[in-house]
Amino acid sequence: MRVPGHALSNPYAFGTLLYDLEADPGHQHLLVDDELELRMATLLTDLLRASGAPREQYIRLGLPESDPVTEAHLLARTQSLRAEASTAPPPRPIRCRRPCRIPARRWAAVDV
């Protein structure tokens, strides 16, 4: 079944994340372990195949629809910097020394 949907944020901003839920329930220490990621990706792919997941799901996850999962499908190591950067606090807002007022006609032209 396909239904329209959207996310409130961009999940791709975080990259592929792998945590030990028993030893690290607060998700404080990102795991970068190729052997473990290969095992998890293989288990996930097996479940996707058993449940008849649509082709789009494999594409979204970057996993093979029918071939075996290989090291070429692993992402945690290459995306670890992106994942770590996503935990940084957001930048502080700019503070004006005097009230910041942008005329309405200029504000409408500002790209966000």
N, C-alpha and C positions, 0 to 999 in steps of 0.2 A: 504494500500500500504506500502511496506517495501522498504526502500532505505538504502544503507550503509551510515554511518556517523560517525563522531568523534567530540569530543569537544577539544578546544584548551587548556582547563584546566580541572582539576578534580572537577566537581560540588559537589561531596560528601565531599570535604574538608571543605565546608561551613556548612554542616548540613542543617536542616530544618529552614528556616527563615520566620518570620512573622512580618510585619510592618504595622502601620497605615499610609496609603499613604496620607490621607488628613492632618492629624496633624503632620506628620513627612515625608515630601516628599524627604528629603535627606537621608532617611534610617539610622538615627543615633541612634535610640533607639529600640532595639530588643524587641518584645512582647513575653512574656511567659504566655499564658492564655489558659488553657486546654479547657474551654468552647468555646472560640472563635476558637481555632484550630479544635475542633471537628465539629463545624458548617462549617468552611471552607473546611475541608476534606470531609464532607458529600456533600456539594454543588459540589465540584470537582468530587466526585465519581458519583453523579447523572448526571453530564454533560458527563463524560466518558462513562457511560452506554447509555445515549441518543444518543451519536455520534457513538456508536459501536466500541469503542476503542479496540485494540487487547489486548490479555491476558498479553503480555510482558509489556505493559504500567502500568497495575495494579501491576505487580511484581516490576517494577522499582521504583514505588512510594510507595510501601509497603501498598497498599490499597486493600480491599477485592473486588473481581470481582462480587460477587453476594450477599454476606451477608452485614448487616449494618456495618457502621464504628463505632468502639467502642474506649474506652480510650486506649485499647491495641495497637491501630494504631497510637497514638500520638507520635511525635518525638521531638517537639521543646524544651520541658523541658529537656529531656535527652541529647540533642545535643547542648544546649545553650553554654556550655563551648567551644565546637569546633567552633561554630559560632563566639563567641567573640574572640577566638584566631586567627581566620582568618582575623580579622581587625588590628592585630598588624603589625607594619612595618616589612619588611623583614630584616634579619640579615645583618649587614654591611659586606662588602667584607674584606677578610683578606689582610692586606697590608704587603708586605715584606720590610725589611730595604734595601735590595739590589734587583736588578732585579730578579724576580722569573723566573727561566728558568728550565723547566723540559725537559730532553733529549727526543726526539721524540719516541724512543723505550719504554721508561718508561711511557710516556704520553698515548700511545696507550693501555697500560695495566691498566690504572686507571679506576675504576668503577665510573660512574656518576649517 
